Amino acid sequence: MNLIDKDATRAKALFVGGLTPGRENMLAGLRDIGMKALHFETPSRARSRMNWCDFVLYGATGREDMAAIRRIRETGKPVAAILRPEDKGITPSSIRSGARTVFVDEVHPEEVFQFSRVLSEEGYLRREIRWLRTDAREEQGGWRFEGTSAAAERLRRSIQRAGAKYGTVVLEGEKGLNFMIVARALHALHPGTRHPFLHWGPRMRRVSTLESALKRMADRRGAEGDVLEKGGTLFIEDAQLMGRDHQKALARVLRKKSLSQEFRVIFGCTHDPERLIQDKILKRLYPEETTCFVKIPPLRERKKDISLVAQGILDEFTSRVGQPRRRITPAAMDWFSAQEWWGNESELEMAVCRAFLISEGNSISLDDLGTTPRRQARGDMESFFRERLSSVIAALGDGQGSDFYEHTIRSVEKPLIELVLREAGGNRTQVAQILGVSRNTLSRKLQEFGLTRSFPSRRR
């Protein structure tokens, strides 16, 4: 028995309407072949089990039942109308109301099985189309994961370690990194490219869109229900931006034991280097024993890979706009490799595409980067203070009787504590943890600097 026939046999049928001896035999026959079947006299009584079933058999007796067929069809469940011989005249009305097919009593169980088989086959075709679309989209847009640096090799080993053992993967990295490439690599490894890849991206920030998707998951409907039951990957980009209530609703769905062994969920958690306190996802979303954590290195830790990534971005962009391939000159490549790229791949992509639009020849040279706004110099903290203090120290003279040291420490310490207090919304325990000091030391400093007033919570 092939997979389609197995799915057809395992389907759950809900029969709504009056029973006759022939219909009782039909339900008994369905149960004999392994199909689960329930019976309810009226649609109102069947409503509570509508999410349980895979399709509905509706025993219609007249045109007044057409509204009930439409309401069932609106739930997303396929409907087959079962008519008595004397009611065959309402067949066209049944089809217009949303019935997928019409059976006339007495119905043989094999007819219902074939109907279930058609539905299963359509499900597999939808999965195939969804896979082809996502695969084509990945082929047309987005550069491949490039790199030979030690950081890139560590990332590859982390992807391999995730393997098929971990059903949940948490990707962590800075803003601007290409999380999609890593998520696709994890998907290819497990559950594999024979399954669809579902991406919850920026459009899921709309509450109504997210709630609809979560409801489809809970009801096992649509693309979301499909990957849960038959396998696939759900990649949630910027998962930390989901509201707490939505994270709890998602956790309830993911805790169910009926999930396919071929299902994997990937959470992308973006960290902003400019923020002291990061939004996080709830721990209930990632059970420790089945979760693999993968750290994506920032681009500035992959200096060796920047030339490959930049050329890959350029090749992808020229292909997208239908232009001949261009190359980056060695001098321009040295410039790209010398930058820090705190915005990671997103910032690098903007720089490459800007240079492409400015360039006129078949290559991008250093001259094409000259009109690029000069990047603000970013050094480490020591360089920053060395630059600011050099002129002050030169004016101190011999420094006899000076309190310059204490004054400098206070000048740095007070705004530092003040900024961390504001970022933490006045939570002193959190401030002490961030600064790495005890609560007693923090309280003494707050008194000393006059920072005992309350601070508002940081806006999200």
Salt bridges, closest charged atoms under 4 A:
ASP5 OD1 - ARG117 NE 2.41
ASP7 OD1 - ARG10 NH2 2.82
GLU86 OE2 - ARG84 NE 3.57
ASP87 OD2 - ARG84 NE 2.72
ASP105 OD2 - ARG23 NE 2.96
GLU122 OE2 - ARG100 NH2 2.59
GLU139 OE2 - ARG144 NH2 3.15
GLU153 OE2 - ARG156 NH1 3.02
GLU174 OE2 - ARG300 NH2 2.38
GLU211 OE2 - HIS246 NE2 3.35
ASP219 OD2 - LYS215 NZ 2.82
ASP219 OD2 - ARG221 NH2 3.77
GLU224 OE1 - ARG216 NE 2.78
ASP226 OD2 - ARG127 NH1 2.73
ASP226 OD2 - ARG130 NH1 3.30
GLU229 OE2 - ARG220 NE 3.77
GLU237 OE1 - HIS199 NE2 2.79
ASP238 OD2 - ARG205 NH2 2.69
GLU262 OE1 - ARG194 NH2 2.61
GLU262 OE1 - HIS195 NE2 3.46
ASP272 OD1 - LYS175 NZ 3.60
ASP279 OD2 - ARG275 NH2 3.16
ASP279 OD1 - ARG460 NH1 2.49
ASP305 OD2 - ARG302 NE 2.94
ASP315 OD1 - ARG325 NE 3.15
GLU316 OE1 - ARG320 NH2 2.72
GLU345 OE2 - ARG302 NH1 3.64
GLU347 OE2 - ARG375 NH1 2.04
GLU382 OE1 - ARG386 NH2 3.94
GLU387 OE2 - ARG388 NH1 3.45
GLU413 OE2 - LYS445 NZ 3.18
GLU418 OE2 - ARG422 NH2 3.94
GLU423 OE2 - ARG458 NE 3.19
GLU448 OE2 - ARG410 NH1 2.95
